[in-house]
Amino acid sequence: MSSSPQFTDLEYERSADGVYKLNYDVRAEMDTAIRNHSWCLRLSLPDDDFFEVDEFSRYIEPECAAATAVDYLGQEYSYGLTREDHSVFRYGLSATIRQHASYGRRPDTVPIQIFLRSDRLTELDHKGVAWLQAFQSPEKPKNPLEWSIGAMHEITQNMIYLTGSTNYSTPAGDAVSQGSGVCQDFAHILIGLCRAHGVPARYVNGFLVGDGVTHAWVEVFVEGRWYGLDPTHNRLVVHDYIPLARGRNAEDCSLNRGVWSSVVQQHQHISASLVEVLE
Amino acid sequence: MQKTQQRGHSRRERGGYVVLEPDGGAGKNREFKLGYSDLDRLKAYLNRYAITFGLFQDNTFEDRLFPFGTVPRVIGPWEFDTLEKGLRQRVHALNLFLLDIYHERKVLKDKIIPEEFVFSCPAYLPEVYGLRPPADVYAHLSGIDLVQAADGTWYILEDNLRVPSGASYPLIAREAYHTVCPNLISDMPVRESRDYPQMLGRVMEDVNPGGISVVLSPGRYNAAFFEHSYLAEKMGVPLVFGSDLEVDGEYLYFKDVGGHRARVGAVYRRLSDEYLDPMVFEPDSIIGVPNIMSVYRKGNVSIVNAVGNGIADDKGIYYFVPALIKYYLGEEAILRNAPTYLPFFERDRKHVLQNPTCVPMFCTEKT
């Protein structure tokens, strides 16, 4: 069994080094003003060791005192309470990021086993389990990373990307059954497959070069290190991806949550741009 | 624990009376007669004061009177002391287990419990990793179910360390005896139980990092709403709903109707973990307090009971509690578990297969 898998059909040759400019802006418009709005936002980049943050700023409007705390994975987030009437809630961040190594993450302090437990969003139905059995070749045991890449290929062959075909709480099983979904669903399916095979897997919310909104991908834990896999684009994550939040599933790393006590229609305009800049 | 006297020995009926004999009538204590008319008056008293519990059935809410057996069951002093000692021991071990399982996890490294019993359990909440509750107390109050077998032996039926319910009913019953048949209590060496709310209040003060204490109820349609209001009143603390509390910056506050704010340091919450904070758990919860987990994590508020306790009263873990007592305290368990077989282990599997009347138990979430 090889410990350094071959990624012949994957984009990996290019050097991982690069400088990126990140701009993330979310504008939520309510049709009626709200007040006493409690919120919780992911506006901090993680302390990964494959990149460094050169410049960083963030904002929340209406301007409001923001407190910070860390979650169970040690990720920092902002929370607060906006009392005044407001019909627009806007927040975002901008940063200059210098990547100097391939995408990856050292182990966290939490036990790895929590990324093996299936949950409502990542659980597979019988069709997903049938896939799993179909592409498992019993004669040749694979390195778990190679295996996960095989699972990712399987998703690409069986699923089509279709905006609006699922929603934020669609379980992996439903997406498999209908054969379509978006990046969140592709990620949940790959997580479900990996966990069923005994490979710890988790969800990542973040930014991809060229995407207009945030993107979701997967990390699998193999031989003491987290590797990134993007099932939407069927590739190993090496460069051009900047994580913002990690967790067991999409709900676990939602970028914003808010609570207020009136019924309103809300429209969110999200713009995320990650651009590689030449120095 | 030795076998104790049979239940029937402590009470019997004789010509219009129920006769209670503490210590089976063997000690120096006198017997006491409780007339049938007293029992009728007790029932009338409880009905009049509407001691109720809520019930949702067929989509309608009904407030029902609490069913209550009016003839006291006598537990002798020696037996009571043993139960108390055994329960203290058990809760102490379970509290140490919770501290360990969310931090060092030595109990798994030492293979006292197979790790899948913990990691596969939905009640084990990674959300509380790195969070140390004030004074390291997780199980501030516990509702441990005891059952007495026909031969008099007491067994532990289950542990309840999440949001145990029902403490108010025996207090009210005791109150009723004091009113209806005051001699029963004053003539007999009955131990006082009515200081429960004061004890609970003291526990909350002990773990309170600053501010007032409150009782957080999900609302009047909760089955135990009567109890929430009763305990708040007896403790002399505000009874609040989620919308009466707010997190602002580093602290939790109670907003009263006059618009004043007071910092809250301890919350006796009567809603389960998944509804406590919509920012961390169930996002659609409107009975919780947004961002309360953030200030809890910072140690600026105590949540009673602690968040994540479900792992300790899980049916799969129950099997291991005697081993946990031995592991954490170096003592033999004073109170026994009800005989339980876990087919996960070869020896137990054999027993279950050879004894078809034996019902297997699996590691599932409590219902």
Interface residues (C-beta under 8 A of the other chain):
Chain A: N36 S38 C40 A65 A67 A69 V70 D71 Y72 L73 G74 Y79 G80 L81 T109 V110 P111 Q113 I114 L116 R117 R248 E251 S254 R257 V259 S261
Chain B: R105 E115 F119 S120 P126 E127 V128 Y129 G130 L131 S243 E246 V247 D248 G249 E250 P278 M279 P283 I286 P290 N291 S294 R297 K298
